[in-house]
Amino acid sequence: MSIKVFNNLDSVSADYWNNSIEDNNLFVRYDFLKYYSDNHKEIEHIYVVSENERLYGHVFNINLSDISNYTRYAFFKYIFDFFVRFIKLRFFYFTNSFLTNIPAFSIKRPFDLKNILFTLNKNIKSDFIVIPDFLFDNINNKSDLEGFVKVEVEEEMILNISNSWIDFNSYRASLKTKYRRRVDNISKRSIELDIKLLELEDIELNKESIQKLFNNVTDNANFKGPVFNVNALFDLTANLADFRLYGYFMDNKLLAFSSEFTHLHTLYSYFVGIDYNYNKQYSLYERILCETINHAILFKKDNLVFGRTANEFKSNFGAVPQQSFIYILVRNKLLRMVLRKILINIKPKAWIQRFPFKTIT
C-alpha cells in the first residue's frame, strides 16, 4: 500500500482528495479541512493519502500538566504537576482536536494503521501519538501496535431524537414535571434575548466578541489544546450550507453564540461562547441547549451530539453518555515508563446521570 503524507493541503488536489471519501463526509472533505487549516497556521496539519483512505491529524504543543486534571488520585496529580508543569511536548492527534468525537478520516477495511504510523514517524516529529477509539477500533491487527496505553476520557453526550417529537413543545411534553418546569423557567428568564442566525456581516461586526466568548468557555476546560480561531466560523458560514452560527443578543450586545453542523442523520453542537456575567440571569447556556434540541427536531435528525463537557448538566435535557477512549503512545521509552502508571489511572470525574423523560423515547 503506497502511503503519502502531506503537511499542506495545497499539495493535494481537491478532486483527488475527495474521490475516496465515503458518504461525502463533511468533516473530511477538502473544503472543510481547507477552511480549518487556513485559519490555524500555527498548527502543523497532517494529511495522509493512500489508495482508498484519507486521514487528517495535527501536531500541537501542550503543557503536559494539563493531563493531571483527569487523574483519579491526588497523589499522582501532585507528583505530575510538580515534575512536568513546565514541560511542553508535541502531541500528534490523529483526528481534529476541536471535533474530538467526530472521525476525521475515510477508510476502507482492513486498515493498516501500523504502516501508516511508520510512514508518519519519518515525516513528523512528535513526543506523543494520540489515537481516538473510533480510529483504533478499525485497525486490522491491534497487536501490531504495542506500547499504546488505553485511556478513558470524558464521555460524549448524545440525545436520541424521538420520532414522536415534531417540535420543541412535543419534546417538552415528554419531560417529567420537574424537568418541564425547568425548561419553562429557562424560557421565562431568556425571553428578552434576541436569537438570530448570524450572517457574514454579523460575524464580521462581532468577531472580537465571538473570540472572547469562545475563550471564556475553553479557559474552563480541563484539557487545553490549540486555540481555535473564530475566523474559521466566517469561512464556514460563507461556504458550507451544513454549518450555522447563532447569536444571542441583549440590546444589540452579543452575550453568547452557538454553532451547529448537520451531516447525514446527526446534528452536532460545537463552538459555543458565553458571557458568564449574564449566564445565570438569562439562562444562556440552558437556552442554547434548548434551541439546539429544537433545531435537531425541526431538521428531522436522529441524533444530537452535544460533545464531551458538562455531562451531568446535559443529562438534565435527556442526553446520555457514550463511553470514549483514546490510545496514547509516549515515544520516549524512559518517559513512557514514568508516565505509564499515571496514564492508566486517568479517569473522568464521576457524575450523576439524570433521567428527565416520563418514558423511554
C-alpha positions, 0 to 999 in steps of 0.5 A, spaced: 500 500 500 503 506 497 502 511 503 503 519 502 503 524 507 502 531 506 503 537 511 499 542 506 493 541 503 495 545 497 499 539 495 493 535 494 488 536 489 481 537 491 478 532 486 483 527 488 482 528 495 475 527 495 474 521 490 475 516 496 471 519 501 465 515 503 458 518 504 461 525 502 463 526 509 463 533 511 468 533 516 473 530 511 472 533 505 477 538 502 473 544 503 472 543 510 479 541 512 481 547 507 477 552 511 480 549 518 487 549 516 487 556 513 485 559 519 490 555 524 497 556 521 500 555 527 498 548 527 502 543 523 496 539 519 497 532 517 494 529 511 495 522 509 493 519 502 493 512 500 489 508 495 482 508 498 483 512 505 484 519 507 486 521 514 487 528 517 491 529 524 495 535 527 501 536 531 500 541 537 504 543 543 501 542 550 503 543 557 503 536 559 500 538 566 494 539 563 493 531 563 493 531 571 486 534 571 483 527 569 487 523 574 483 519 579 488 520 585 491 526 588 497 523 589 499 522 582 496 529 580 501 532 585 507 528 583 505 530 575 504 537 576 510 538 580 515 534 575 512 536 568 508 543 569 513 546 565 514 541 560 511 542 553 511 536 548 508 535 541 502 531 541 500 528 534 492 527 534 490 523 529 483 526 528 481 534 529 482 536 536 476 541 536 471 535 533 474 530 538 468 525 537 467 526 530 472 521 525 476 525 521 478 520 516 475 515 510 477 508 510 476 502 507 477 495 511 482 492 513 486 498 515 493 498 516 494 503 521 501 500 523 504 502 516 501 508 516 504 510 523 511 508 520 510 512 514 508 518 519 514 517 524 519 519 518 515 525 516 513 528 523 516 529 529 512 528 535 513 526 543 506 523 543 501 519 538 494 520 540 489 515 537 481 516 538 477 509 539 473 510 533 480 510 529 483 504 533 477 500 533 478 499 525 485 497 525 486 490 522 491 487 527 491 491 534 497 487 536 501 490 531 501 496 535 504 495 542 506 500 547 499 504 546 496 505 553 488 505 553 485 511 556 478 513 558 476 520 557 470 524 558 464 521 555 460 524 549 453 526 550 448 524 545 440 525 545 436 520 541 431 524 537 424 521 538 420 520 532 414 522 536 417 529 537 415 534 531 417 540 535 420 543 541 413 543 545 412 535 543 419 534 546 417 538 552 411 534 553 415 528 554 419 531 560 417 529 567 414 535 571 420 537 574 424 537 568 418 541 564 418 546 569 425 547 568 425 548 561 419 553 562 423 557 567 429 557 562 424 560 557 421 565 562 428 568 564 431 568 556 425 571 553 428 578 552 434 575 548 434 576 541 436 569 537 438 570 530 442 566 525 448 570 524 450 572 517 457 574 514 456 581 516 454 579 523 460 575 524 464 580 521 461 586 526 462 581 532 468 577 531 472 580 537 466 578 541 465 571 538 473 570 540 472 572 547 466 568 548 469 562 545 475 563 550 471 564 556 468 557 555 475 553 553 479 557 559 474 552 563 476 546 560 480 541 563 484 539 557 487 545 553 489 544 546 490 549 540 486 555 540 481 555 535 480 561 531 473 564 530 475 566 523 474 559 521 466 560 523 466 566 517 469 561 512 464 556 514 458 560 514 460 563 507 461 556 504 458 550 507 450 550 507 451 544 513 454 549 518 450 555 522 452 560 527 447 563 532 447 569 536 444 571 542 443 578 543 441 583 549 440 590 546 444 589 540 450 586 545 452 579 543 452 575 550 453 568 547 453 564 540 452 557 538 454 553 532 451 547 529 453 542 523 448 537 520 451 531 516 447 525 514 442 523 520 446 527 526 446 534 528 452 536 532 453 542 537 460 545 537 463 552 538 459 555 543 461 562 547 458 565 553 458 571 557 458 568 564 456 575 567 449 574 564 449 566 564 445 565 570 440 571 569 438 569 562 439 562 562 444 562 556 447 556 556 440 552 558 437 556 552 442 554 547 441 547 549 434 548 548 434 551 541 439 546 539 434 540 541 429 544 537 433 545 531 435 537 531 427 536 531 425 541 526 431 538 521 428 531 522 435 528 525 436 522 529 441 524 533 444 530 537 451 530 539 452 535 544 460 533 545 464 531 551 463 537 557 458 538 562 455 531 562 451 531 568 448 538 566 446 535 559 443 529 562 438 534 565 435 535 557 435 527 556 442 526 553 446 520 555 453 518 555 457 514 550 463 511 553 470 514 549 477 512 549 483 514 546 490 510 545 496 514 547 503 512 545 509 516 549 515 515 544 520 516 549 521 509 552 524 512 559 518 517 559 513 512 557 515 508 563 514 514 568 508 516 565 505 509 564 502 508 571 499 515 571 496 514 564 492 508 566 489 511 572 486 517 568 479 517 569 473 522 568 470 525 574 464 521 576 457 524 575 450 523 576 446 521 570 439 524 570 433 521 567 428 527 565 423 523 560 416 520 563 418 514 558 423 511 554 423 515 547 
